[in-house]
Amino acid sequence: MEKIAFLFTGQGAQYVGMAKSFYDEHAIAKQTFEEANDVLGFDLARLCFEGGLGELTRTENTQPALLTASVAAFRVYMQEIGIAPQFCAGHSMGEYAALTCAGAIRYSDALKIVRQRGLYTKEIADSEIGGMTIIDGLPVEVVEEEARKMAAEGKYVVVNCYNSPTQTAIAGDAEAVEELESRLLDLDGQVTPLLMSAPFHTKLMSPVAEKLKELLQTIEFNHFRYPVIANIDGQPYGDPANIVEKLTQQTVRPVRWQETMQFLQRFGVTHAIEMGPKNVLCNLVTANTPSIEALCFAAREDRKALHEIFSPTHPLKKHIPTVVTRCLAIAVATPNKNNDKDAYREGVIEPYRKIQQLQDELDQEQAQPTEAQMREALQMLASVFATKGVPVAEQRDWFYQILDETGTYYLFNDLVFSNLQTV
């Protein structure tokens, strides 16, 4: 049976026109951009579709633009195909998109975080104290050894991304980066300097890390719907309580993408689906783990292949959740703090049985619930939460999860959160 990992691209994947086809063809993608416009206070869609590449490439714009393009792709996938991943992982800034699509960070909060992260990063990039370069065609050990030699000479440059056995990135003091580039060229390496880039994932980003940590500490995080693999160690985050520290450390520590891919292979992932605007990480999947089939959801041919792989009769399609099935499952899963039997019967048992009967009829007819039926299920769950005495913060978490999982956030969020205020 197939096991899926979703991969989210970092900076460098942006281009003018990215996600335009999703925006034009899918309401949920358009709504995703519209929410970004509201949160950020400027027209992100115009920037992505009509702006100049120079404006889009400014890090304070690139980061929210890539996050939005990735979230839009994820939401379209969940509507079109709907089979959930076993794991999520994002390369560098893509880790924020992975955490968002896994439910750990709300999309509106993620937009604010990456916008500020971009502004903090701009200060470092504008200072020109450091640089960053991609190195191809040399073993990791060779690049590390040359960096060690320079460290012995008192020059700061390190490997900041371990992308594949023959691709790394280096970053550090600008002059040291240039010197290491020259040394690696002499060893027949291929060198691609990233112009106007900050020295990401090095100690030179410590001022950014400090500010970012303060911002992250103000954010309310949710539990993970799918495990997210962290850049800093190639292991799952585990508890949402780890998010602040791991994202802070990600700013100053190298991206361990090889270890991430090895983790996915070890746990039996068969298909890696890239959710960025273009094919970037698919190449690294092939370079690291050729046994995993890599496909980019934004590429039309790859999307067509995914529809063929996960056809309507695919066994995993039977397990795609709907608003009704998730409401029923969560109504049972939440603990009860109400000892009043009559209230429990009226507020929990009777509305639950009514929605269960509705789901039984849908199963018999092999039909999807209508908007009215979904609203009824959400109202049932609100009644269950109120009767059981579920804390409002926990209710909000569950409702976000249902709407995100089923692609109905923009359809029902007003209904859901108005109910929260009355329970």
DRENLUMMI-887264 format. One record per residue (C-alpha): x negated, y negated, z; chain. Coordinates in pm, 1 decimal, padded with zeros to 6 digits. Example, Ala and Ser with C-alpha at 12.3 -4.5 7.8 and 13.67 -1.06 7.14 Angstrom:
% residues 2
> X|Y|Z|mol
> -01230.0|00450.0|00780.0|A .
> -01367.0|00106.0|00714.0|A .
END
This chain:
% residues 423
> X|Y|Z|mol
> 00000.0|00000.0|00000.0|A .
> -00121.4|-00351.1|-00080.6|A .
> -00262.6|-00572.9|00193.4|A .
> -00275.8|-00943.5|00119.5|A .
> -00496.2|-01227.5|00237.7|A .
> -00420.8|-01590.9|00151.6|A .
> -00728.1|-01807.1|00086.2|A .
> -00723.4|-02188.1|00098.8|A .
> -00972.6|-02404.8|-00087.3|A .
> -01180.6|-02686.3|00058.5|A .
> -01317.6|-03006.8|-00092.3|A .
> -01441.3|-02980.8|-00449.2|A .
> -01127.1|-02817.2|-00589.0|A .
> -00942.2|-03146.1|-00644.1|A .
> -00856.3|-03280.8|-00989.4|A .
> -00608.8|-03534.7|-01122.8|A .
> -00284.2|-03353.2|-01202.1|A .
> -00328.5|-03078.3|-00943.3|A .
> -00001.5|-02919.0|-00825.7|A .
> 00194.8|-03120.1|-01086.1|A .
> 00362.0|-02810.6|-01233.0|A .
> 00476.6|-02699.2|-00886.5|A .
> 00606.1|-03052.3|-00817.5|A .
> 00800.2|-03064.1|-01145.8|A .
> 00943.9|-02712.4|-01130.4|A .
> 01013.7|-02645.5|-00761.1|A .
> 01216.7|-02861.2|-00523.5|A .
> 01025.5|-02739.5|-00220.0|A .
> 00694.4|-02854.9|-00369.1|A .
> 00839.9|-03197.6|-00443.6|A .
> 00976.1|-03216.8|-00088.4|A .
> 00632.5|-03119.3|00045.5|A .
> 00476.8|-03416.0|-00135.6|A .
> 00758.3|-03646.0|-00025.1|A .
> 00699.7|-03553.7|00338.4|A .
> 00330.5|-03628.6|00290.0|A .
> 00420.7|-03970.4|00146.6|A .
> 00632.5|-04044.2|00454.7|A .
> 00369.2|-03926.6|00703.4|A .
> 00071.1|-04092.0|00534.4|A .
> 00243.7|-04414.6|00436.2|A .
> 00132.8|-04412.2|00072.0|A .
> 00229.9|-04233.3|-00250.4|A .
> 00019.4|-03917.5|-00241.7|A .
> 00201.7|-03775.2|-00544.6|A .
> 00100.1|-04075.6|-00755.4|A .
> -00257.3|-04042.4|-00633.3|A .
> -00270.8|-03672.8|-00726.7|A .
> -00092.0|-03697.7|-01061.7|A .
> -00171.6|-04044.6|-01196.8|A .
> -00462.5|-04191.2|-00999.2|A .
> -00825.7|-04200.9|-01101.9|A .
> -01061.0|-03917.7|-01007.4|A .
> -01279.0|-04159.8|-00812.9|A .
> -00988.2|-04259.7|-00590.4|A .
> -00875.5|-03900.2|-00543.9|A .
> -01229.2|-03788.1|-00457.3|A .
> -01262.7|-04032.0|-00168.0|A .
> -01275.4|-03796.3|00127.9|A .
> -00995.6|-03972.9|00318.6|A .
> -00770.8|-03906.4|00015.6|A .
> -00909.5|-03569.4|-00090.9|A .
> -00841.6|-03400.5|00240.0|A .
> -00465.9|-03472.2|00268.0|A .
> -00427.5|-03421.9|-00109.4|A .
> -00580.2|-03072.7|-00099.4|A .
> -00383.5|-02983.6|00213.5|A .
> -00058.7|-03087.4|00042.4|A .
> -00139.0|-02905.9|-00282.5|A .
> -00221.8|-02590.0|-00087.0|A .
> 00089.4|-02603.3|00132.5|A .
> 00304.7|-02665.9|-00175.9|A .
> 00153.4|-02361.2|-00349.3|A .
> 00210.0|-02148.0|-00038.8|A .
> 00573.8|-02254.6|-00009.8|A .
> 00641.9|-02188.2|-00377.8|A .
> 00481.7|-01843.8|-00340.5|A .
> 00701.7|-01762.9|-00042.1|A .
> 01009.9|-01855.4|-00245.6|A .
> 00904.3|-01677.2|-00565.1|A .
> 00739.0|-01365.1|-00422.6|A .
> 00786.9|-01383.2|-00047.1|A .
> 00555.1|-01104.5|00067.5|A .
> 00368.7|-01224.2|00374.7|A .
> -00008.3|-01191.8|00414.1|A .
> -00193.1|-00984.0|00670.2|A .
> -00453.4|-01260.4|00708.5|A .
> -00520.4|-01623.5|00614.1|A .
> -00855.8|-01794.6|00574.9|A .
> -00966.2|-02133.7|00448.3|A .
> -01307.0|-02246.5|00327.2|A .
> -01425.9|-02554.3|00518.3|A .
> -01141.1|-02808.4|00504.3|A .
> -00916.9|-02530.5|00369.7|A .
> -00908.9|-02389.3|00722.2|A .
> -00659.1|-02662.5|00811.7|A .
> -00426.3|-02544.5|00533.8|A .
> -00466.3|-02185.3|00653.8|A .
> -00369.3|-02285.5|01007.9|A .
> -00073.9|-02484.8|00876.2|A .
> 00063.4|-02205.8|00658.1|A .
> 00011.3|-01957.0|00940.9|A .
> 00239.4|-02174.3|01155.6|A .
> -00021.3|-02278.9|01412.1|A .
> -00022.5|-02647.4|01310.0|A .
> 00287.7|-02829.8|01190.6|A .
> 00248.2|-02970.8|00843.8|A .
> 00314.1|-03329.8|00954.2|A .
> 00049.2|-03298.2|01225.9|A .
> -00199.1|-03139.1|00984.3|A .
> -00156.6|-03432.7|00745.0|A .
> -00240.0|-03678.6|01021.7|A .
> -00539.5|-03472.5|01132.0|A .
> -00701.8|-03434.1|00790.7|A .
> -00637.2|-03797.4|00699.5|A .
> -00822.5|-03906.0|01013.5|A .
> -01089.2|-03640.2|00959.4|A .
> -01142.5|-03787.3|00614.1|A .
> -01173.2|-04141.1|00752.6|A .
> -01420.7|-04025.2|01018.0|A .
> -01618.8|-03840.7|00749.4|A .
> -01619.4|-04148.8|00524.5|A .
> -01816.7|-04336.4|00788.0|A .
> -02089.5|-04071.8|00773.1|A .
> -02085.5|-04049.7|00392.6|A .
> -02104.1|-04429.7|00354.7|A .
> -02406.9|-04442.7|00583.2|A .
> -02596.5|-04220.5|00333.9|A .
> -02788.5|-04061.2|00619.7|A .
> -02740.7|-03714.3|00475.9|A .
> -02657.3|-03509.3|00170.7|A .
> -02530.6|-03171.1|00060.8|A .
> -02617.7|-02941.4|-00231.7|A .
> -02493.3|-02607.6|-00365.5|A .
> -02763.4|-02346.3|-00433.8|A .
> -02699.7|-02058.8|-00675.1|A .
> -02910.4|-01768.0|-00790.3|A .
> -03126.3|-01718.8|-00481.2|A .
> -03081.6|-01471.0|-00194.3|A .
> -02966.6|-01623.8|00132.4|A .
> -03288.5|-01511.5|00301.1|A .
> -03503.1|-01710.5|00056.0|A .
> -03307.8|-02032.7|00115.2|A .
> -03317.9|-01981.6|00492.5|A .
> -03694.3|-01922.9|00486.5|A .
> -03761.5|-02242.1|00291.4|A .
> -03538.9|-02436.1|00531.9|A .
> -03733.2|-02289.8|00826.4|A .
> -04061.6|-02403.3|00671.1|A .
> -03929.1|-02755.9|00647.0|A .
> -03801.1|-02744.4|01004.8|A .
> -04154.4|-02657.0|01113.1|A .
> -04262.6|-02978.8|00941.9|A .
> -04006.8|-03177.7|01140.8|A .
> -03761.6|-03218.8|00851.4|A .
> -03391.3|-03152.9|00909.6|A .
> -03213.2|-02948.5|00644.3|A .
> -03015.3|-02628.2|00705.0|A .
> -02791.4|-02376.3|00533.3|A .
> -02441.2|-02507.8|00605.6|A .
> -02232.4|-02265.5|00394.3|A .
> -02292.5|-01893.3|00349.5|A .
> -02071.5|-01841.3|00046.0|A .
> -02202.8|-01518.3|-00110.5|A .
> -02524.5|-01313.8|-00129.2|A .
> -02655.3|-01553.1|-00398.1|A .
> -02472.5|-01878.9|-00323.2|A .
> -02533.0|-02105.8|-00028.0|A .
> -02501.2|-02474.8|00047.2|A .
> -02764.9|-02684.1|00218.2|A .
> -02721.4|-03011.2|00404.9|A .
> -02918.7|-03241.8|00627.7|A .
> -03120.5|-03563.6|00611.6|A .
> -03102.6|-03702.8|00259.4|A .
> -03477.9|-03692.3|00192.5|A .
> -03511.0|-03342.2|00336.9|A .
> -03226.5|-03215.1|00118.1|A .
> -03396.9|-03357.2|-00192.4|A .
> -03725.7|-03194.0|-00098.7|A .
> -03564.2|-02856.0|-00037.4|A .
> -03383.9|-02884.8|-00371.3|A .
> -03722.8|-02926.4|-00539.6|A .
> -03870.4|-02625.8|-00359.5|A .
> -03574.3|-02406.1|-00454.3|A .
> -03589.3|-02520.3|-00817.4|A .
> -03949.8|-02401.8|-00822.5|A .
> -03817.7|-02059.9|-00710.6|A .
> -03574.4|-02054.6|-01007.1|A .
> -03270.0|-02149.8|-00801.9|A .
> -02982.0|-02345.8|-00953.0|A .
> -02919.0|-02674.2|-00773.5|A .
> -02592.8|-02872.0|-00779.1|A .
> -02610.3|-03187.0|-00562.9|A .
> -02274.3|-03307.9|-00428.7|A .
> -02291.6|-03681.9|-00490.7|A .
> -02157.3|-03912.9|-00219.2|A .
> -02092.8|-03613.4|00005.7|A .
> -02132.5|-03606.4|00380.7|A .
> -02365.5|-03346.7|00539.4|A .
> -02072.8|-03124.0|00636.0|A .
> -02112.8|-02849.6|00897.8|A .
> -02438.5|-02985.0|01043.2|A .
> -02535.4|-03167.8|01360.6|A .
> -02526.9|-03493.7|01164.0|A .
> -02147.1|-03464.1|01181.8|A .
> -02146.5|-03476.7|01564.1|A .
> -01982.7|-03823.6|01574.3|A .
> -01698.8|-03684.5|01361.8|A .
> -01669.2|-03377.9|01585.2|A .
> -01634.0|-03592.5|01897.3|A .
> -01356.5|-03806.7|01748.5|A .
> -01185.2|-03506.2|01596.0|A .
> -01179.0|-03323.8|01927.9|A .
> -01007.1|-03618.5|02095.2|A .
> -00744.4|-03619.2|01819.9|A .
> -00691.6|-03241.7|01829.5|A .
> -00635.4|-03252.7|02203.6|A .
> -00323.2|-03463.0|02142.8|A .
> -00166.4|-03203.2|01908.4|A .
> 00082.5|-02935.8|02014.6|A .
> -00011.7|-02603.0|01854.4|A .
> 00213.4|-02303.1|01791.8|A .
> 00154.3|-01929.5|01792.2|A .
> 00019.9|-01762.7|01476.9|A .
> 00257.1|-01590.7|01234.6|A .
> -00046.1|-01441.6|01058.7|A .
> -00403.6|-01413.3|01189.7|A .
> -00638.8|-01686.8|01066.2|A .
> -01009.5|-01612.0|01025.6|A .
> -01233.2|-01888.8|01161.4|A .
> -01521.5|-02029.0|00957.1|A .
> -01763.9|-02039.9|01246.0|A .
> -01774.5|-01665.0|01318.4|A .
> -01566.9|-01475.9|01058.8|A .
> -01325.2|-01359.6|01330.4|A .
> -00954.5|-01430.0|01400.1|A .
> -00865.4|-01729.4|01615.0|A .
> -00656.0|-01513.2|01846.0|A .
> -00494.3|-01757.4|02088.2|A .
> -00375.2|-02104.2|01974.9|A .
> -00568.1|-02235.0|02274.4|A .
> -00885.6|-02169.4|02071.1|A .
> -00791.7|-02409.4|01791.3|A .
> -00935.9|-02729.3|01937.9|A .
> -01275.6|-02580.7|02013.1|A .
> -01309.7|-02379.9|01692.1|A .
> -01213.3|-02669.5|01466.0|A .
> -01445.4|-02899.9|01658.6|A .
> -01732.8|-02653.1|01621.8|A .
> -01649.3|-02600.6|01253.9|A .
> -01746.3|-02962.9|01195.9|A .
> -02107.3|-02905.4|01304.6|A .
> -02162.7|-02532.5|01242.5|A .
> -02204.4|-02345.3|00912.1|A .
> -01919.2|-02187.6|00716.9|A .
> -01959.8|-01807.2|00738.9|A .
> -01760.2|-01716.5|00429.3|A .
> -01952.6|-01393.7|00361.8|A .
> -01855.9|-01268.8|00706.6|A .
> -01496.0|-01373.4|00647.1|A .
> -01480.0|-01168.0|00327.2|A .
> -01647.6|-00872.0|00496.3|A .
> -01388.2|-00890.0|00773.8|A .
> -01103.8|-00881.4|00521.0|A .
> -01258.6|-00586.9|00340.2|A .
> -01314.4|-00398.2|00665.7|A .
> -00945.8|-00436.1|00753.3|A .
> -00828.3|-00301.6|00420.7|A .
> -00724.6|-00614.5|00228.9|A .
> -00658.9|-00521.8|-00133.9|A .
> -00548.7|-00857.8|-00280.5|A .
> -00677.9|-01208.4|-00207.4|A .
> -00446.2|-01484.0|-00329.5|A .
> -00600.9|-01828.2|-00359.7|A .
> -00356.2|-02104.9|-00267.2|A .
> -00568.3|-02399.5|-00377.8|A .
> -00512.2|-02607.3|-00690.9|A .
> -00755.2|-02408.0|-00906.3|A .
> -00969.1|-02096.8|-00912.9|A .
> -01263.8|-02159.3|-00680.1|A .
> -01256.9|-01897.1|-00405.8|A .
> -01160.6|-01611.3|-00640.2|A .
> -01515.9|-01615.3|-00775.2|A .
> -01654.1|-01582.7|-00422.5|A .
> -01418.8|-01291.9|-00351.7|A .
> -01562.0|-01106.4|-00652.0|A .
> -01918.7|-01193.5|-00552.4|A .
> -01873.0|-01071.5|-00194.1|A .
> -01612.4|-00795.8|-00211.2|A .
> -01551.7|-00671.1|-00568.6|A .
> -01309.3|-00406.6|-00438.3|A .
> -01060.4|-00685.2|-00350.2|A .
> -00856.4|-00814.2|-00643.9|A .
> -00859.9|-01194.6|-00645.6|A .
> -00583.5|-01404.7|-00803.2|A .
> -00514.1|-01779.5|-00801.4|A .
> -00146.2|-01860.3|-00755.8|A .
> -00185.1|-02197.6|-00930.8|A .
> -00312.8|-02027.2|-01249.3|A .
> -00018.4|-01927.6|-01469.5|A .
> -00169.4|-01598.8|-01587.6|A .
> -00257.5|-01497.5|-01232.8|A .
> 00089.8|-01593.5|-01112.0|A .
> 00240.6|-01378.6|-01386.2|A .
> 00018.0|-01089.0|-01276.6|A .
> 00134.0|-01132.7|-00916.5|A .
> 00497.6|-01111.9|-01023.8|A .
> 00416.3|-00788.4|-01204.8|A .
> 00230.1|-00643.1|-00905.6|A .
> 00504.2|-00739.3|-00659.9|A .
> 00806.5|-00665.2|-00877.0|A .
> 01163.0|-00688.8|-00737.7|A .
> 01155.0|-00313.9|-00666.8|A .
> 00826.3|-00324.3|-00476.1|A .
> 00864.2|-00158.0|-00130.9|A .
> 00733.0|-00466.1|00050.1|A .
> 01018.6|-00673.1|-00090.8|A .
> 01252.4|-00491.9|00148.5|A .
> 01080.4|-00659.8|00442.2|A .
> 01103.0|-01020.9|00324.9|A .
> 01284.9|-01212.0|00602.0|A .
> 01592.0|-01428.0|00558.5|A .
> 01728.4|-01692.1|00794.7|A .
> 01989.4|-01442.4|00911.3|A .
> 01751.6|-01151.8|00980.0|A .
> 01503.4|-01377.1|01162.6|A .
> 01778.1|-01531.0|01377.1|A .
> 01897.8|-01184.1|01475.0|A .
> 01546.6|-01064.6|01561.1|A .
> 01458.5|-01373.1|01765.2|A .
> 01792.6|-01370.9|01948.8|A .
> 01701.5|-01025.9|02081.1|A .
> 01333.7|-01104.1|02145.5|A .
> 01376.9|-01408.7|02370.1|A .
> 01402.4|-01337.2|02744.4|A .
> 01716.9|-01420.3|02940.2|A .
> 01714.1|-01648.5|03245.5|A .
> 02092.1|-01665.7|03290.3|A .
> 02258.5|-01429.4|03541.7|A .
> 02613.9|-01545.4|03461.3|A .
> 02763.4|-01240.3|03285.5|A .
> 03063.5|-01422.9|03143.5|A .
> 02847.3|-01701.6|03000.8|A .
> 02607.6|-01442.5|02859.1|A .
> 02888.2|-01255.9|02687.9|A .
> 03036.5|-01571.9|02541.2|A .
> 02709.9|-01743.8|02446.2|A .
> 02495.3|-01446.1|02343.9|A .
> 02674.9|-01115.9|02287.0|A .
> 02977.1|-01237.2|02092.4|A .
> 02797.6|-01474.5|01851.9|A .
> 02520.4|-01216.1|01801.9|A .
> 02771.5|-00941.9|01710.2|A .
> 02938.8|-01175.1|01462.8|A .
> 02611.4|-01246.0|01280.7|A .
> 02508.2|-00880.2|01295.3|A .
> 02835.8|-00788.6|01125.8|A .
> 02761.4|-01052.2|00861.3|A .
> 02416.4|-00900.4|00801.5|A .
> 02566.3|-00550.4|00774.7|A .
> 02795.3|-00677.9|00499.5|A .
> 02502.6|-00842.4|00319.9|A .
> 02308.1|-00516.7|00338.1|A .
> 02598.7|-00320.8|00191.6|A .
> 02635.6|-00569.5|-00091.7|A .
> 02255.6|-00606.0|-00132.3|A .
> 02316.0|-00980.8|-00129.2|A .
> 02126.7|-01283.1|00000.4|A .
> 02296.4|-01509.2|00256.6|A .
> 02466.4|-01826.8|00139.7|A .
> 02381.3|-02167.2|00282.1|A .
> 02696.5|-02156.3|00495.6|A .
> 02604.0|-01812.0|00633.0|A .
> 02251.7|-01928.6|00715.0|A .
> 02392.2|-02230.7|00898.8|A .
> 02618.0|-01999.0|01096.8|A .
> 02319.7|-01782.2|01194.4|A .
> 02118.0|-02084.8|01308.5|A .
> 02411.5|-02206.9|01517.4|A .
> 02435.0|-01860.0|01673.1|A .
> 02066.4|-01876.1|01765.5|A .
> 02109.3|-02221.8|01916.3|A .
> 02390.4|-02080.2|02132.3|A .
> 02170.1|-01788.4|02239.4|A .
> 01883.9|-02021.3|02330.3|A .
> 02111.6|-02250.8|02532.1|A .
> 02274.8|-01963.0|02718.2|A .
> 01949.0|-01782.5|02792.5|A .
> 01782.8|-02101.0|02915.1|A .
> 01499.8|-02097.9|02660.4|A .
> 01277.6|-02407.5|02703.7|A .
> 01320.7|-02669.8|02432.8|A .
> 00953.8|-02650.7|02327.3|A .
> 00988.5|-02274.7|02273.8|A .
> 01312.8|-02323.9|02081.3|A .
> 01140.9|-02575.2|01854.5|A .
> 00857.7|-02330.0|01790.1|A .
> 01099.0|-02052.5|01693.4|A .
> 01302.9|-02276.5|01466.4|A .
> 00991.6|-02405.0|01288.6|A .
> 00886.1|-02045.7|01236.3|A .
> 01220.4|-01942.1|01084.0|A .
> 01242.6|-02237.3|00847.1|A .
> 00879.7|-02212.6|00737.6|A .
> 00894.4|-01836.6|00683.9|A .
> 01210.9|-01859.6|00475.6|A .
> 01130.2|-02176.4|00281.2|A .
> 01434.6|-02359.4|00418.6|A .
> 01268.7|-02631.6|00625.4|A .
> 01397.0|-02917.8|00415.0|A .
> 01742.7|-02762.2|00394.3|A .
> 01809.3|-02715.4|00764.1|A .
> 01563.0|-02914.9|00973.0|A .
> 01814.9|-03188.3|01058.2|A .
> 02073.0|-02931.7|01169.8|A .
> 01825.6|-02737.3|01379.4|A .
> 01667.3|-03024.6|01563.8|A .
> 01995.9|-03203.3|01631.0|A .
> 02101.9|-02878.2|01802.1|A .
> 01787.3|-02891.3|02013.1|A .
> 01892.0|-03223.1|02162.3|A .
> 02223.8|-03080.6|02287.5|A .
> 02105.0|-02763.5|02461.7|A .
END
